[in-house]
Amino acid sequence: MRTSGSRVRGIGLVLGVTMAMALSACGTGTAGGTNTPTTNTPTTTATSAKPDPTKPERDSFTGSVYRSGMPTPFFVAKDNGYFAKYGVTFNYSFVGSSAAGMAEMIGGDTDLTYSSFWGVMDSVSNGVPLVILMEAVRYKTDQLTFETLSDSGITKPCDAAGKTVTVPALNSSHQNRLEEAMIQDGCDPASVKFVELPYSEVESALVNHTADMVAVDALRHLQLKQKYQTTTVLDLAGGRFAGVAEGAYVMKQDFAQANPNLVAAIQCGFVAGAAASTEDGYKNTLINYLDYTPDDAQAAVSTMPLYPTTTDAKAIQDIPDTMVQLGLLDKTINVADIIVPMPDNC
């Protein structure tokens, strides 16, 4: 468990150390095949050569994904043969946070991972050379929230001052948006004690009063509402935050440059999976990969988010621009420079 009572650039600094360790190693990762060795080139220019998704440099890849419904497009693509169409196999490693996924990827254990855009910008600003492959998810109202027990006395963001609040990763979009909301409402977020805790552990923290307020995803939001009638203090995908870009699947820049055809195959397969991620596809993911019963999966259909089939650079650009305004970045990042364009030959 990691805690932070004040603003730190935690993910980027942690990954900076992880990157340094990875660069000093001679070996390569074993998950998903042999990884291209990481180079110490702190540039973030995306690949530009036109790729051919039908001629991938490798026949498999491994992704660090959340143990939730979020990676449904990957599993739909896997089950429906959309990756096989391009001669690649999708393997996966479940992680509890974007920080854990980043550490796996930078360490060479996986080839791509999910990260919130706040985490991506934090990492890039700290010299971690990443590229964005595709937007992962867009949440709807009540699918990404801060929850508290009804008797906590917390009803609005400013009430979190001096309280213990869990987030899935320090300096994540959850933490940043709560701080942004508190500043907008005229209060100082510096006294909030943020605690890094996986979604799977937030219920226990809340009911045992080791946390005053918890960040939850759609599945946990539904569970807490049903079991404890919790109070939603801030909706990170509704109200003032409706329509914001959430996160993406990212990859080390040198790996993307060394495997442009594989990257194109991943993008093509994922987009096909996203387009085919119906309610049935979502339920099948919960049942086949997360051990839900059919009844529980049916009850969880309301937690299904939106799965973009395009990457909205303009919406993503709002993230580093906002981070500059909040003092989290010294200067903005040109998002277009770190996005790998979607292939037009799927």
Secondary structure, 3 states (H helix, E strand, C coil): CEEECCCCCHHHHHHHHHHHHHHHCCCCCCCCCCCCCCCCCCCCCCCCCCCCCCCCCCCEEEEEEECCCCCHHHHHHHHHCCCHHHCCEEEEEEECCHHHHHHHHHCCCCCEEEEEHHHHHHHHHCCCCEEEEEEEEECCCCCEEEEECCCCCCCCHHHHCCCEEEECCCCCHHHHHHHHHHHHCCCCHHHCEEEECCHHHHHHHHHCCCCCEEEEEHHHHHHHHHHHCCEEEEECCCHHHCCCCCEEEEEEHHHHHHCHHHHHHHHHHHHHHHHCCCHHHHHHHHHHHHCCCHHHHHHCHHHCCECCCCCCHHHHHHHHHHHHHCCCCCCCCCHHHHECCCCCCC
